[in-house]
Amino acid sequence: VGGNQNWLQLGAGFQLQPSEFGKLALVLWGADLLARKQDRRLLAQWKHMLVPLVPVAFMLLGLIMLGGDMGTAIILTAILFGLLWLAGAPTRLFAGVLSIAALVGFMLIRTSENRMSRLMCIGAIDLGPKGECWQAVHGIYALASGGWFGSGLGASVEKWGQLPEAHTDFIFAIAGEELGLAGTLSVLALFAALGYAGIRVAGRTEDPFVRYAAGGVTTWIMAQATVNIGAVLGLLPIAGVPLPLFSYGGSALLPSMFAIGLLIAFAREDPAAKAALAMRRPGVRWKTMRRRVKKRPSGER
């Protein structure tokens, strides 16, 4: 699809994108690895901080890039940096790794005409001589035509053939067209609230695994939302990544929901959350559930 070959056809019209589950796998495995090394006081040494986390992440990135999906590779790189930051990696280490990543990214962009055209379409207001900026410009058209409060749910015009990938990569543009500025700001507010909650969970816990996992999930969701929305707004290149929890696609939705479930489970262990749950009166949930069950006559089974 558009040069991306990261889907596996499983028969009967069912397909799967393993790279989406790779994000969740990297978060969980990386969090467990760093937590065990922290318990053994090994993270003060560079070799234990980098190995085997960085080599395995690079192997995963290599497999994804073989399929041509640079957008997912960017998100995985952000997750890796987030885990290293939480582990206390020094600034010079980030500078070195970021320099290597920037050099590799530049080479991959320069050697691909498709990626170069996407880079040149940042901030474009013209379709281009060959229509190479069609998607970027029509995304702006969709946002502009939405006005303050949009044309109404289901009333989008751009999604009927004018805007490519309107149900996945550019769902934010359709939200702007149908719900207007108020709708797009609401989406941004929801992601901001989710990001704040994830940071709060990671910052208040004393469990290293919870801190790394919550921080990794938050980095993943926020980085992916930033890349997607930035591309729709014309501020970043179109990377072809879905908007978490909004875009169509089961391969992206299932790992994202699993990640949000992890955050909710971690949040329940927060001291303030425990205190709030403990203050609930006994039997409240039972009474609420019991009102929904029809009372049977005496002796009936």
C-alpha beads as a LAMMPS data file, in Angstrom:
LAMMPS data file: protein, C-alpha beads

301 atoms
300 bonds

1 atom types
1 bond types

-500.0 500.0 xlo xhi
-500.0 500.0 ylo yhi
-500.0 500.0 zlo zhi

Masses

1 110.0

Atoms # bond

1 1 1 0.000 0.000 0.000
2 1 1 1.762 3.162 -1.207
3 1 1 5.111 1.366 -1.158
4 1 1 4.569 -0.079 2.318
5 1 1 4.846 -3.873 2.463
6 1 1 4.438 -4.439 6.194
7 1 1 1.127 -6.330 6.016
8 1 1 0.791 -10.114 6.184
9 1 1 -2.097 -11.723 4.326
10 1 1 -3.519 -14.500 6.521
11 1 1 -6.251 -15.679 4.162
12 1 1 -10.013 -15.124 3.980
13 1 1 -9.457 -11.395 3.477
14 1 1 -7.766 -11.024 6.869
15 1 1 -4.466 -9.159 7.112
16 1 1 -2.204 -8.156 9.982
17 1 1 0.506 -5.533 10.445
18 1 1 3.076 -7.000 12.867
19 1 1 4.954 -3.700 13.225
20 1 1 2.018 -2.254 15.192
21 1 1 2.367 -5.032 17.754
22 1 1 6.123 -4.447 17.681
23 1 1 5.559 -1.102 19.408
24 1 1 3.804 -2.779 22.321
25 1 1 6.406 -5.546 22.431
26 1 1 9.271 -3.037 22.611
27 1 1 7.579 -1.139 25.457
28 1 1 6.875 -4.235 27.572
29 1 1 10.171 -6.014 26.920
30 1 1 12.218 -2.819 27.307
31 1 1 10.446 -1.882 30.554
32 1 1 10.997 -5.346 32.029
33 1 1 14.654 -5.401 30.938
34 1 1 15.462 -1.971 32.380
35 1 1 13.548 -2.670 35.602
36 1 1 15.494 -5.891 36.254
37 1 1 18.794 -4.146 35.543
38 1 1 17.849 -1.282 37.855
39 1 1 17.116 -3.744 40.648
40 1 1 20.646 -5.085 40.199
41 1 1 22.106 -1.547 40.040
42 1 1 23.521 -2.094 36.542
43 1 1 22.128 0.954 34.742
44 1 1 25.056 3.100 35.856
45 1 1 27.155 1.290 33.248
46 1 1 26.676 2.252 29.610
47 1 1 26.980 -1.287 28.286
48 1 1 24.137 -2.495 30.493
49 1 1 21.977 0.489 29.575
50 1 1 22.454 0.009 25.830
51 1 1 22.802 -3.776 25.487
52 1 1 20.659 -5.604 24.519
53 1 1 17.976 -2.877 24.340
54 1 1 19.480 -0.808 21.512
55 1 1 20.636 -3.734 19.301
56 1 1 17.237 -5.438 19.526
57 1 1 15.452 -2.145 18.792
58 1 1 17.719 -1.586 15.759
59 1 1 16.979 -5.117 14.543
60 1 1 13.259 -4.397 14.804
61 1 1 13.747 -1.085 12.997
62 1 1 15.668 -2.854 10.230
63 1 1 12.872 -5.367 9.670
64 1 1 10.319 -2.557 9.485
65 1 1 12.415 -0.514 7.074
66 1 1 12.737 -3.561 4.799
67 1 1 8.990 -3.213 4.372
68 1 1 9.319 0.477 3.559
69 1 1 7.456 1.852 6.610
70 1 1 9.539 4.801 7.780
71 1 1 6.632 6.262 9.761
72 1 1 6.453 3.298 12.142
73 1 1 10.245 3.333 12.386
74 1 1 10.068 6.941 13.623
75 1 1 7.606 5.964 16.361
76 1 1 9.767 3.022 17.455
77 1 1 12.783 5.326 17.618
78 1 1 10.794 7.699 19.832
79 1 1 9.867 4.798 22.139
80 1 1 13.530 3.766 22.359
81 1 1 14.596 7.314 23.223
82 1 1 11.817 7.534 25.818
83 1 1 12.969 4.355 27.551
84 1 1 16.597 5.506 27.542
85 1 1 15.584 8.897 28.945
86 1 1 13.650 7.246 31.780
87 1 1 16.622 4.999 32.470
88 1 1 18.780 8.093 33.041
89 1 1 20.887 8.025 29.882
90 1 1 23.302 11.002 29.755
91 1 1 22.766 13.842 27.302
92 1 1 25.895 13.058 25.284
93 1 1 24.553 9.565 24.655
94 1 1 21.327 11.043 23.263
95 1 1 23.316 13.436 21.113
96 1 1 25.322 10.571 19.637
97 1 1 22.359 8.279 19.000
98 1 1 20.278 11.158 17.624
99 1 1 23.087 12.142 15.254
100 1 1 23.299 8.597 13.912
101 1 1 19.514 8.396 13.562
102 1 1 19.417 11.763 11.752
103 1 1 22.172 10.666 9.353
104 1 1 20.444 7.364 8.570
105 1 1 17.109 9.145 8.143
106 1 1 18.654 11.689 5.774
107 1 1 20.145 8.913 3.644
108 1 1 16.845 7.042 3.509
109 1 1 15.001 10.210 2.464
110 1 1 17.567 11.218 -0.164
111 1 1 17.480 7.786 -1.781
112 1 1 13.673 7.720 -2.099
113 1 1 11.793 9.988 -4.500
114 1 1 8.552 9.361 -2.629
115 1 1 10.022 10.441 0.718
116 1 1 11.639 13.499 -0.854
117 1 1 8.310 14.598 -2.316
118 1 1 6.678 14.243 1.103
119 1 1 9.395 16.365 2.647
120 1 1 8.938 19.051 -0.011
121 1 1 5.179 19.178 0.673
122 1 1 5.584 20.588 4.191
123 1 1 3.467 23.748 4.336
124 1 1 2.390 23.348 0.696
125 1 1 -0.602 25.370 -0.536
126 1 1 -0.290 24.248 -4.170
127 1 1 -0.897 20.769 -5.578
128 1 1 2.417 20.805 -7.450
129 1 1 3.128 20.278 -11.168
130 1 1 2.426 16.530 -10.955
131 1 1 -0.021 16.635 -8.052
132 1 1 2.583 15.324 -5.618
133 1 1 1.158 17.467 -2.789
134 1 1 -2.463 16.503 -3.471
135 1 1 -3.003 14.777 -0.127
136 1 1 -1.347 17.506 1.950
137 1 1 -3.226 20.342 0.234
138 1 1 -6.621 18.609 0.362
139 1 1 -6.073 17.979 4.061
140 1 1 -5.751 21.736 4.521
141 1 1 -8.868 22.227 2.349
142 1 1 -10.807 19.914 4.677
143 1 1 -9.672 21.757 7.794
144 1 1 -10.352 25.172 6.248
145 1 1 -13.860 24.282 5.094
146 1 1 -14.819 23.134 8.595
147 1 1 -14.847 26.639 10.065
148 1 1 -15.597 27.049 13.745
149 1 1 -18.080 24.197 14.280
150 1 1 -17.854 22.114 11.092
151 1 1 -20.363 20.945 8.528
152 1 1 -21.813 18.246 10.787
153 1 1 -21.078 14.570 11.362
154 1 1 -21.087 12.653 8.097
155 1 1 -21.267 15.816 5.988
156 1 1 -17.634 15.835 4.846
157 1 1 -17.027 16.402 1.135
158 1 1 -13.290 15.694 1.001
159 1 1 -13.613 12.102 2.188
160 1 1 -15.601 11.129 -0.915
161 1 1 -12.584 10.587 -3.150
162 1 1 -10.749 13.922 -2.914
163 1 1 -8.626 13.229 0.180
164 1 1 -6.601 9.975 0.061
165 1 1 -6.553 7.819 3.206
166 1 1 -9.272 9.892 4.826
167 1 1 -10.194 7.031 7.174
168 1 1 -6.661 6.388 8.440
169 1 1 -3.759 8.836 8.077
170 1 1 -5.953 11.926 7.543
171 1 1 -8.873 11.218 9.879
172 1 1 -7.956 14.389 11.813
173 1 1 -8.641 16.482 8.696
174 1 1 -12.099 14.910 8.373
175 1 1 -12.738 15.595 12.066
176 1 1 -11.858 19.236 11.381
177 1 1 -14.177 19.395 8.365
178 1 1 -17.138 17.811 10.149
179 1 1 -16.625 19.187 13.677
180 1 1 -14.688 22.372 12.963
181 1 1 -12.087 24.055 15.126
182 1 1 -14.054 23.116 18.238
183 1 1 -13.801 19.434 17.328
184 1 1 -10.095 19.476 16.550
185 1 1 -9.309 21.353 19.763
186 1 1 -11.339 18.743 21.648
187 1 1 -9.227 15.979 20.104
188 1 1 -6.042 17.820 21.095
189 1 1 -7.385 18.309 24.623
190 1 1 -8.139 14.586 24.935
191 1 1 -4.608 13.646 23.867
192 1 1 -3.167 16.263 26.227
193 1 1 -5.187 14.783 29.113
194 1 1 -4.015 11.289 28.216
195 1 1 -0.398 12.461 28.058
196 1 1 -0.683 14.218 31.427
197 1 1 -2.223 11.116 33.006
198 1 1 0.560 8.899 31.649
199 1 1 3.285 11.229 32.905
200 1 1 1.565 11.442 36.293
201 1 1 1.400 7.648 36.600
202 1 1 5.060 7.268 35.605
203 1 1 6.196 10.027 37.959
204 1 1 4.316 8.926 41.089
205 1 1 5.096 5.209 41.114
206 1 1 7.901 3.534 43.019
207 1 1 7.838 0.411 40.828
208 1 1 10.529 0.699 38.122
209 1 1 8.624 -1.541 35.678
210 1 1 5.511 0.610 35.998
211 1 1 7.571 3.765 35.484
212 1 1 9.263 2.466 32.328
213 1 1 6.121 0.887 30.892
214 1 1 3.911 3.917 31.587
215 1 1 6.557 6.261 30.210
216 1 1 7.028 4.102 27.120
217 1 1 3.294 3.932 26.417
218 1 1 2.919 7.680 26.901
219 1 1 5.860 8.382 24.586
220 1 1 4.382 6.039 21.972
221 1 1 0.879 7.530 21.964
222 1 1 2.017 11.158 22.152
223 1 1 4.737 10.789 19.497
224 1 1 2.372 9.042 17.089
225 1 1 -0.370 11.619 17.631
226 1 1 2.133 14.442 17.108
227 1 1 3.478 12.953 13.868
228 1 1 -0.020 12.312 12.504
229 1 1 -1.544 15.666 13.438
230 1 1 1.602 17.553 12.416
231 1 1 1.395 15.973 8.947
232 1 1 -2.283 16.909 8.572
233 1 1 -1.527 20.507 9.585
234 1 1 1.331 20.705 7.094
235 1 1 3.967 21.130 9.813
236 1 1 5.636 17.717 9.372
237 1 1 6.151 15.312 6.457
238 1 1 3.355 12.825 5.811
239 1 1 4.687 9.718 7.570
240 1 1 1.704 7.438 7.024
241 1 1 1.043 6.645 10.697
242 1 1 -2.523 6.367 12.050
243 1 1 -3.964 8.630 14.719
244 1 1 -4.147 6.514 17.901
245 1 1 -7.673 5.468 18.921
246 1 1 -9.195 7.428 15.989
247 1 1 -7.987 5.920 12.738
248 1 1 -9.508 2.846 11.123
249 1 1 -7.525 -0.381 11.405
250 1 1 -7.494 -3.258 13.863
251 1 1 -3.720 -3.785 13.789
252 1 1 -3.238 -0.261 15.150
253 1 1 -6.273 -0.166 17.440
254 1 1 -5.723 -3.390 19.388
255 1 1 -2.183 -2.613 20.661
256 1 1 -3.225 0.973 21.448
257 1 1 -6.181 -0.239 23.527
258 1 1 -3.912 -2.741 25.278
259 1 1 -1.491 0.090 26.080
260 1 1 -4.260 2.312 27.463
261 1 1 -5.457 -0.648 29.545
262 1 1 -1.958 -0.903 31.017
263 1 1 -2.051 2.771 32.002
264 1 1 -5.449 2.299 33.665
265 1 1 -4.186 -0.745 35.567
266 1 1 -1.085 1.163 36.671
267 1 1 -3.197 4.157 37.714
268 1 1 -5.296 1.978 40.031
269 1 1 -2.110 1.264 42.001
270 1 1 -1.431 4.965 42.547
271 1 1 -1.641 5.834 46.282
272 1 1 -4.263 8.529 45.684
273 1 1 -6.317 6.169 43.519
274 1 1 -6.094 3.442 46.156
275 1 1 -7.306 5.875 48.801
276 1 1 -10.220 6.970 46.615
277 1 1 -11.205 3.367 45.883
278 1 1 -10.965 2.479 49.574
279 1 1 -13.371 5.306 50.451
280 1 1 -16.137 3.734 48.392
281 1 1 -18.953 2.514 50.600
282 1 1 -19.235 -1.285 50.735
283 1 1 -22.076 -2.655 48.649
284 1 1 -22.501 0.329 46.321
285 1 1 -21.459 -1.619 43.242
286 1 1 -23.525 -4.614 44.323
287 1 1 -26.656 -2.507 44.763
288 1 1 -26.118 -0.887 41.374
289 1 1 -25.765 -4.263 39.673
290 1 1 -28.686 -5.766 41.571
291 1 1 -31.104 -3.163 40.261
292 1 1 -30.519 -4.503 36.753
293 1 1 -31.465 -8.104 37.657
294 1 1 -35.097 -9.081 37.744
295 1 1 -35.992 -10.599 41.121
296 1 1 -37.154 -14.184 40.794
297 1 1 -40.028 -15.663 42.798
298 1 1 -39.162 -17.647 45.894
299 1 1 -38.047 -21.199 45.054
300 1 1 -37.445 -20.549 41.323
301 1 1 -34.103 -21.688 39.926

Bonds

1 1 1 2
2 1 2 3
3 1 3 4
4 1 4 5
5 1 5 6
6 1 6 7
7 1 7 8
8 1 8 9
9 1 9 10
10 1 10 11
11 1 11 12
12 1 12 13
13 1 13 14
14 1 14 15
15 1 15 16
16 1 16 17
17 1 17 18
18 1 18 19
19 1 19 20
20 1 20 21
21 1 21 22
22 1 22 23
23 1 23 24
24 1 24 25
25 1 25 26
26 1 26 27
27 1 27 28
28 1 28 29
29 1 29 30
30 1 30 31
31 1 31 32
32 1 32 33
33 1 33 34
34 1 34 35
35 1 35 36
36 1 36 37
37 1 37 38
38 1 38 39
39 1 39 40
40 1 40 41
41 1 41 42
42 1 42 43
43 1 43 44
44 1 44 45
45 1 45 46
46 1 46 47
47 1 47 48
48 1 48 49
49 1 49 50
50 1 50 51
51 1 51 52
52 1 52 53
53 1 53 54
54 1 54 55
55 1 55 56
56 1 56 57
57 1 57 58
58 1 58 59
59 1 59 60
60 1 60 61
61 1 61 62
62 1 62 63
63 1 63 64
64 1 64 65
65 1 65 66
66 1 66 67
67 1 67 68
68 1 68 69
69 1 69 70
70 1 70 71
71 1 71 72
72 1 72 73
73 1 73 74
74 1 74 75
75 1 75 76
76 1 76 77
77 1 77 78
78 1 78 79
79 1 79 80
80 1 80 81
81 1 81 82
82 1 82 83
83 1 83 84
84 1 84 85
85 1 85 86
86 1 86 87
87 1 87 88
88 1 88 89
89 1 89 90
90 1 90 91
91 1 91 92
92 1 92 93
93 1 93 94
94 1 94 95
95 1 95 96
96 1 96 97
97 1 97 98
98 1 98 99
99 1 99 100
100 1 100 101
101 1 101 102
102 1 102 103
103 1 103 104
104 1 104 105
105 1 105 106
106 1 106 107
107 1 107 108
108 1 108 109
109 1 109 110
110 1 110 111
111 1 111 112
112 1 112 113
113 1 113 114
114 1 114 115
115 1 115 116
116 1 116 117
117 1 117 118
118 1 118 119
119 1 119 120
120 1 120 121
121 1 121 122
122 1 122 123
123 1 123 124
124 1 124 125
125 1 125 126
126 1 126 127
127 1 127 128
128 1 128 129
129 1 129 130
130 1 130 131
131 1 131 132
132 1 132 133
133 1 133 134
134 1 134 135
135 1 135 136
136 1 136 137
137 1 137 138
138 1 138 139
139 1 139 140
140 1 140 141
141 1 141 142
142 1 142 143
143 1 143 144
144 1 144 145
145 1 145 146
146 1 146 147
147 1 147 148
148 1 148 149
149 1 149 150
150 1 150 151
151 1 151 152
152 1 152 153
153 1 153 154
154 1 154 155
155 1 155 156
156 1 156 157
157 1 157 158
158 1 158 159
159 1 159 160
160 1 160 161
161 1 161 162
162 1 162 163
163 1 163 164
164 1 164 165
165 1 165 166
166 1 166 167
167 1 167 168
168 1 168 169
169 1 169 170
170 1 170 171
171 1 171 172
172 1 172 173
173 1 173 174
174 1 174 175
175 1 175 176
176 1 176 177
177 1 177 178
178 1 178 179
179 1 179 180
180 1 180 181
181 1 181 182
182 1 182 183
183 1 183 184
184 1 184 185
185 1 185 186
186 1 186 187
187 1 187 188
188 1 188 189
189 1 189 190
190 1 190 191
191 1 191 192
192 1 192 193
193 1 193 194
194 1 194 195
195 1 195 196
196 1 196 197
197 1 197 198
198 1 198 199
199 1 199 200
200 1 200 201
201 1 201 202
202 1 202 203
203 1 203 204
204 1 204 205
205 1 205 206
206 1 206 207
207 1 207 208
208 1 208 209
209 1 209 210
210 1 210 211
211 1 211 212
212 1 212 213
213 1 213 214
214 1 214 215
215 1 215 216
216 1 216 217
217 1 217 218
218 1 218 219
219 1 219 220
220 1 220 221
221 1 221 222
222 1 222 223
223 1 223 224
224 1 224 225
225 1 225 226
226 1 226 227
227 1 227 228
228 1 228 229
229 1 229 230
230 1 230 231
231 1 231 232
232 1 232 233
233 1 233 234
234 1 234 235
235 1 235 236
236 1 236 237
237 1 237 238
238 1 238 239
239 1 239 240
240 1 240 241
241 1 241 242
242 1 242 243
243 1 243 244
244 1 244 245
245 1 245 246
246 1 246 247
247 1 247 248
248 1 248 249
249 1 249 250
250 1 250 251
251 1 251 252
252 1 252 253
253 1 253 254
254 1 254 255
255 1 255 256
256 1 256 257
257 1 257 258
258 1 258 259
259 1 259 260
260 1 260 261
261 1 261 262
262 1 262 263
263 1 263 264
264 1 264 265
265 1 265 266
266 1 266 267
267 1 267 268
268 1 268 269
269 1 269 270
270 1 270 271
271 1 271 272
272 1 272 273
273 1 273 274
274 1 274 275
275 1 275 276
276 1 276 277
277 1 277 278
278 1 278 279
279 1 279 280
280 1 280 281
281 1 281 282
282 1 282 283
283 1 283 284
284 1 284 285
285 1 285 286
286 1 286 287
287 1 287 288
288 1 288 289
289 1 289 290
290 1 290 291
291 1 291 292
292 1 292 293
293 1 293 294
294 1 294 295
295 1 295 296
296 1 296 297
297 1 297 298
298 1 298 299
299 1 299 300
300 1 300 301
